[in-house]
Amino acid sequence: MKKEIKKPVKSFEPTAGWRLTMKDIPEKDRPYEKCEREGVGALTDAELLAILIRTGNRQESALSLATRILAQAQPPGILGLLHLTLPELMEQKGIGRVKGIELLCVGELSQRIWRTLTLSEAPAFTAPEAIAAFYMEEMRHKEQEEMHLMILNTKQRLIRDILLFRGTFNHSPASPREIFIEALRYHAASIVLVHNHPSGDPTPSAEDDRPDSGGGRYAGNPAFGSCDYRRTSLF
């Protein structure tokens, strides 16, 4: 009886000129195959991102690259992707201009889907909670303070969302004149001002508490509301 000779197993250590691809990953662990086998909902955040990235670099597969990007994002995870700029994405080896733009577009698309879904489910903006839900995904990730003007009809449905100002880290100037010009232009029955606090501090600033900060009261118009959305609370 002949003795069986076992051949040595080849190492998968990367060498010069060798490119690590998804084919080098066991089939059961590949995101595409897992998606087909178990459904898209079974994929991890890293696996979803790996499918979007498609390819990695000479040292990493797309899955390894996706895992590293998520780990280094601030905050770590998929929410951190919304804070990354194109230059920051392109600093990652394996992410060029085209891939970076694609990832930015995916983030923007997810926010627009959320807003469209929220708007379709909100019969009318009659409560601060409905307004916060509509703006939440868009404004909670902003690094600068923004002020939006909601133009509402007589049924409190949204006619138009207008970005009035994009300010500094903690300030977005607005004047009653600018606000009412836009309100009259679109024949608003009522208006609401919405702004974020990038710092995450829910305490109203001195500007928020100014006597004339509620422009409708300043102008003697009761059809005016203000909604101050933060990452943690709403008043």
C-alpha positions in Angstrom: 0.0 0.0 0.0 1.4 3.3 -1.1 1.8 6.0 1.5 -0.1 9.2 0.7 2.1 12.2 0.4 0.4 15.5 1.4 1.3 18.5 -0.6 2.1 21.7 1.4 -0.7 24.3 1.5 0.2 27.5 -0.3 0.2 30.6 1.8 -2.0 33.5 0.8 0.5 36.1 2.0 0.4 39.0 -0.6 3.5 39.2 -2.8 4.6 42.0 -5.2 2.3 42.3 -8.1 -0.4 40.1 -6.5 -3.9 41.6 -6.1 -6.3 40.4 -3.4 -9.8 39.9 -4.8 -13.1 38.6 -3.6 -12.3 35.3 -5.3 -9.6 34.8 -2.7 -12.3 34.8 0.0 -14.1 31.5 0.7 -17.3 31.4 -1.3 -19.6 31.3 1.7 -18.1 34.6 3.0 -18.4 36.5 -0.2 -20.9 39.4 0.0 -22.4 38.7 -3.5 -23.0 35.1 -2.9 -24.3 35.7 0.6 -26.8 38.3 -0.8 -28.1 35.8 -3.3 -28.3 33.0 -0.8 -29.7 34.8 2.3 -31.1 38.1 0.9 -29.8 41.6 1.2 -31.0 42.1 4.7 -28.5 39.4 5.9 -25.5 41.5 4.9 -23.5 43.4 7.4 -22.7 47.1 7.0 -19.2 46.2 5.8 -20.5 43.7 3.3 -23.0 46.2 1.8 -20.3 48.8 1.5 -17.9 46.2 -0.1 -20.5 45.5 -2.8 -20.6 49.2 -3.6 -16.8 49.6 -3.6 -16.5 46.4 -5.8 -12.7 46.2 -5.7 -10.1 46.8 -3.1 -6.3 47.4 -3.4 -3.2 45.2 -3.7 -3.2 44.4 0.0 -7.0 44.4 0.8 -10.1 42.9 -0.7 -13.1 45.2 -1.1 -14.5 43.7 2.2 -11.4 44.4 4.1 -11.3 48.0 2.7 -14.9 48.5 3.6 -14.3 47.3 7.1 -11.4 49.6 7.6 -13.3 52.7 6.2 -16.2 52.0 8.6 -13.8 51.6 11.6 -12.0 54.9 10.8 -15.1 57.0 10.2 -16.2 59.5 12.8 -18.4 58.4 14.4 -17.4 54.8 13.5 -19.9 52.9 11.4 -22.3 53.8 8.6 -23.4 57.1 10.2 -19.8 58.2 9.9 -19.9 57.8 6.1 -22.2 60.8 5.9 -19.6 63.0 7.5 -16.8 62.0 5.1 -15.9 64.5 2.3 -14.5 63.5 -1.1 -10.9 64.3 -0.2 -11.2 62.2 3.0 -12.6 59.3 1.0 -9.8 59.5 -1.5 -7.2 59.3 1.2 -8.2 55.6 1.6 -6.0 53.4 -0.6 -8.3 51.9 -3.1 -10.8 54.8 -3.2 -10.4 57.1 -6.2 -12.4 60.0 -7.4 -15.1 57.9 -9.1 -15.6 55.6 -6.1 -15.6 58.5 -3.7 -18.3 60.4 -5.7 -20.4 57.2 -5.9 -20.3 56.8 -2.1 -21.3 60.4 -1.6 -24.2 59.9 -3.9 -25.3 56.8 -2.0 -25.4 58.8 1.2 -27.4 61.6 -0.4 -29.7 59.1 -2.0 -30.4 57.5 1.4 -31.3 60.9 2.9 -33.6 61.8 0.0 -35.4 58.4 0.4 -35.9 59.1 4.1 -37.3 62.5 3.5 -39.6 61.4 0.7 -40.9 58.5 2.8 -41.4 60.8 5.8 -43.2 63.4 3.7 -45.5 60.7 2.2 -46.4 59.4 5.7 -46.9 62.8 7.3 -50.5 64.0 6.5 -49.7 67.4 7.9 -47.0 69.2 9.8 -49.0 70.0 12.9 -46.6 68.9 15.6 -42.9 69.4 16.2 -42.3 65.7 16.2 -43.5 65.4 12.6 -41.1 68.3 11.6 -38.2 66.7 13.4 -38.8 63.3 11.8 -38.8 65.0 8.3 -35.5 66.8 8.8 -33.8 64.3 11.1 -31.6 62.3 8.7 -30.6 65.3 6.7 -29.7 67.8 9.5 -28.4 65.6 12.3 -25.1 65.0 10.3 -24.4 68.6 9.3 -21.1 70.1 10.5 -22.4 73.7 10.0 -25.5 75.3 11.4 -28.3 75.6 8.8 -31.6 77.4 8.8 -34.5 76.0 6.7 -37.8 77.7 6.0 -40.9 75.5 5.7 -43.6 77.0 3.5 -47.0 75.4 4.5 -50.4 75.7 2.9 -53.8 76.0 4.8 -53.8 72.3 5.5 -50.3 72.5 7.0 -48.8 70.5 4.1 -45.4 71.3 2.8 -45.3 73.6 -0.3 -41.5 74.2 -0.4 -38.4 73.7 1.8 -36.0 76.6 1.5 -32.4 76.7 2.8 -32.2 80.3 4.1 -28.6 80.3 5.4 -25.7 78.0 6.0 -23.7 79.5 8.8 -20.6 78.7 10.8 -20.2 75.9 13.4 -22.7 77.5 15.7 -24.4 80.4 13.9 -26.7 80.8 11.0 -27.9 84.4 10.6 -31.5 85.2 9.4 -33.6 88.3 9.3 -37.4 88.6 9.4 -37.2 90.5 6.1 -35.6 87.6 4.3 -38.0 85.2 5.8 -41.2 87.0 4.9 -40.0 87.8 1.3 -39.9 84.0 0.7 -43.2 83.4 2.6 -45.0 86.0 0.4 -43.4 84.7 -2.8 -44.9 81.3 -2.3 -48.2 82.4 -0.8 -47.6 80.7 2.5 -50.5 80.2 4.9 -48.0 79.5 7.7 -44.3 79.1 8.0 -41.9 77.2 10.3 -38.2 77.9 10.8 -36.0 74.9 11.4 -32.3 74.9 12.4 -29.8 72.4 13.8 -27.1 72.6 16.5 -24.0 70.7 15.2 -22.5 70.8 18.7 -25.3 68.4 19.9 -26.0 70.7 22.9 -29.8 71.0 23.2 -29.5 74.3 25.2 -31.0 77.2 23.2 -28.3 79.8 22.3 -28.6 83.5 23.0 -29.6 84.0 19.4 -32.4 81.4 19.8 -33.8 83.3 22.8 -33.8 86.8 21.3 -37.1 88.6 21.5 -37.3 89.0 17.7 -36.0 85.5 16.9 -39.6 84.3 16.3 -40.1 86.6 13.3 -43.9 86.1 13.2 -44.3 87.5 16.6 -42.0 90.3 15.8 -44.2 91.2 12.8 -47.5 90.7 14.6 -48.2 87.5 12.6 -49.4 84.5 14.6 -49.0 82.1 11.7 -45.4 81.5 12.5 -43.6 78.7 14.4 -40.1 77.7 15.1 -38.6 74.3 15.4 -35.1 73.8 16.7 -33.8 70.3 15.9 -30.8 68.8 17.7 -29.3 65.4 17.7 -30.9 64.5 21.0 -34.0 66.6 21.6 -36.6 69.0 20.2 -38.5 71.9 21.7 
